[in-house]
């Protein structure tokens, strides 16, 4: 299970990531509303822990926009308030559950596990697209018996593209999610996309990374 945490109190966000990681799940944190929405729309997460009060865009606005765009990822909203009206607002916007701060780690994990049970999810150890398979444990990209190992950043870029299916992923989105707060430029993204194209060709895949000018990249399957 891969969890997105959207919480502007960094100490709390990092604590939640630690709790989830200790339970052997994956977890990432972002600290403002707009970054939270971008991450949520990626479709890369099994559940989202979402604070109500956030800079830039509040939690209710985020979950409403997610549902408007067809993203069904379960959302557990956090609030420091006990107001019934606020909880109703969040649930009406599309949230699946609510917790009031402060909370116990065991309860947080139990609610996240409940999401998984309700959806009937099976925890996957690979991502597939077209005729390729990406092993999330070994970072090997394979096609029809041939495989190639991906470096750390190659793996992250390919995982995001494959998890986004045929949706366009912008260079800025890749920069933020793969390189984070560094001095990396769009040239870094272009270089790693070039590396991945060569590796796709090396294993004989019909999948290609298509560039959409001024928009970004998406995966496509070449017709035979």
C-alpha positions in Angstrom: 0.0 0.0 0.0 1.4 3.4 -1.0 0.1 6.4 1.0 0.1 10.1 0.2 0.2 12.4 3.2 -0.9 16.0 2.6 -0.3 18.0 5.7 1.2 21.5 6.2 2.4 20.8 9.7 5.7 19.2 8.7 6.4 17.5 12.0 3.0 15.8 11.9 3.3 14.9 8.2 6.7 13.4 8.8 5.4 11.5 11.8 2.6 10.0 9.8 5.1 8.9 7.1 7.2 7.3 9.8 4.1 5.5 11.2 3.1 4.2 7.8 6.6 3.2 6.9 7.1 1.3 10.1 4.0 -0.7 9.1 5.9 -1.7 5.9 3.8 0.5 3.6 5.1 3.1 1.3 4.5 6.8 2.1 5.3 10.2 0.8 4.4 13.7 2.1 3.7 17.0 0.5 3.0 20.2 2.5 0.6 22.4 0.7 -2.7 22.1 -1.1 -1.7 22.6 -4.7 1.1 20.1 -4.4 -1.3 17.7 -2.8 -3.8 18.0 -5.6 -1.1 17.3 -8.2 0.1 14.2 -6.4 -3.4 13.0 -5.8 -4.4 13.3 -9.5 -1.4 11.2 -10.4 -3.2 8.0 -9.4 0.0 6.6 -7.9 -1.4 6.1 -4.4 -3.7 3.5 -2.7 -5.0 6.0 -0.1 -4.5 9.7 0.9 -4.3 11.2 4.4 -5.5 14.8 3.8 -5.6 17.7 6.2 -8.5 20.0 6.0 -6.7 23.3 6.5 -3.9 23.7 4.0 -2.2 26.7 2.3 -3.1 27.3 -1.3 -6.1 25.0 -1.5 -8.0 23.3 1.4 -8.7 19.6 1.8 -12.3 19.8 0.8 -11.4 21.6 -2.4 -8.8 19.0 -3.2 -11.1 16.0 -2.7 -13.9 17.7 -4.6 -11.5 18.2 -7.6 -10.2 14.6 -7.4 -13.7 13.2 -7.6 -14.6 15.7 -10.4 -11.7 14.3 -12.4 -12.6 10.7 -11.7 -9.9 9.9 -9.2 -11.4 7.4 -6.8 -8.5 7.0 -4.4 -9.8 6.7 -0.8 -9.3 9.8 1.3 -9.0 10.0 5.1 -9.4 13.6 6.2 -7.7 15.1 9.3 -9.0 18.0 11.3 -8.2 19.7 14.5 -11.9 20.6 14.9 -14.7 18.5 16.2 -17.4 20.4 14.3 -20.0 18.1 12.8 -20.6 20.7 10.0 -17.0 20.5 8.9 -17.0 16.7 8.8 -20.2 16.8 6.8 -18.6 19.2 4.3 -15.6 17.0 3.8 -17.7 13.8 3.4 -20.0 15.6 1.0 -17.0 16.7 -1.1 -16.0 13.0 -1.5 -13.9 12.0 1.5 -14.2 8.4 2.7 -13.5 8.8 6.4 -12.5 11.4 9.0 -10.2 11.6 12.0 -9.8 14.3 14.6 -6.3 15.4 15.8 -4.7 14.2 17.9 -5.1 10.5 17.1 -3.4 7.2 17.9 -1.1 5.5 15.4 -3.0 2.2 15.7 -6.3 3.9 14.8 -4.7 5.6 11.7 -3.3 2.3 10.4 -6.6 0.5 11.1 -8.6 3.0 9.1 -6.1 2.8 6.2 -6.3 -1.0 6.2 -10.1 -0.7 6.2 -9.8 1.2 2.9 -7.9 -1.6 1.3 -10.4 -4.2 2.5 -13.4 -2.3 1.2 -11.8 -1.9 -2.2 -10.7 -5.5 -2.3 -7.2 -4.3 -3.4 -4.4 -6.8 -3.9 -1.0 -5.4 -3.1 1.1 -5.5 -6.2 4.8 -5.8 -6.6 4.9 -4.7 -10.2 3.4 -2.2 -12.6 2.5 -3.1 -16.2 1.8 -1.1 -19.4 1.4 -2.5 -22.9 4.0 -5.3 -23.2 6.3 -4.1 -20.4 6.5 -4.9 -16.7 8.3 -2.9 -14.0 9.4 -4.9 -10.9 8.9 -2.5 -7.9 11.4 -4.5 -5.8 14.3 -5.1 -8.2 13.8 -2.1 -10.5 14.0 -4.4 -13.5 12.1 -3.4 -16.7 11.2 -6.4 -18.7 9.5 -7.5 -22.0 9.0 -11.0 -23.3 11.8 -12.6 -21.3 14.3 -9.7 -21.8 15.0 -7.3 -19.0 17.1 -4.3 -18.1 17.9 -2.8 -14.7 16.9 0.9 -14.1 18.8 3.3 -12.0 17.1 5.0 -9.1 15.8 8.1 -11.1 15.2 6.0 -14.3 12.9 3.8 -12.1 11.0 6.7 -10.6 10.4 8.4 -14.0 9.3 5.1 -15.5 7.1 4.2 -12.5 5.3 7.6 -12.7 4.8 7.3 -16.5 3.5 3.7 -16.2 1.2 4.4 -13.3 -0.2 7.4 -15.2 -1.3 5.1 -18.0 -1.7 7.2 -21.2 -2.1 10.5 -19.3 0.3 13.3 -20.0 2.9 13.9 -17.3 4.6 17.3 -17.4 8.3 17.9 -17.0 7.6 20.1 -14.0 5.7 17.3 -12.4 8.5 14.8 -13.0 11.1 17.3 -11.7 9.1 17.9 -8.4 8.4 14.3 -7.7 11.7 12.7 -8.8 14.3 15.4 -8.1 12.4 17.3 -5.4 13.9 20.6 -4.0 17.2 20.5 -6.0 18.8 22.7 -8.7 17.9 20.1 -11.4 16.5 21.5 -14.6 14.2 20.2 -17.3 17.3 19.1 -19.1 17.7 16.4 -16.4 14.2 15.1 -17.2 15.0 15.1 -20.9 18.2 13.1 -20.3 16.5 10.4 -18.3 13.7 10.1 -20.8 16.4 9.6 -23.4 18.0 6.9 -21.3 14.6 5.1 -20.9 13.9 5.2 -24.6 17.1 3.5 -25.3 16.3 0.8 -22.7 12.9 0.3 -24.1 14.4 -0.3 -27.5 17.1 -2.6 -26.0 14.4 -5.0 -24.7 12.4 -4.8 -27.9 9.3 -3.3 -26.4 6.5 -1.7 -28.5 6.0 0.9 -25.8 7.4 4.3 -26.6 7.6 7.6 -24.6 5.9 10.2 -26.7 6.8 13.9 -26.2 3.9 16.3 -26.5 5.3 19.8 -27.1 4.7 22.3 -24.3 2.8 19.6 -22.3 5.1 16.7 -21.3 5.3 13.0 -21.9 3.0 10.0 -22.0 3.4 6.3 -22.8 2.0 4.9 -26.1 2.0 1.4 -27.7 3.2 1.3 -31.3 1.0 -0.5 -33.6 2.6 -3.5 -35.3 
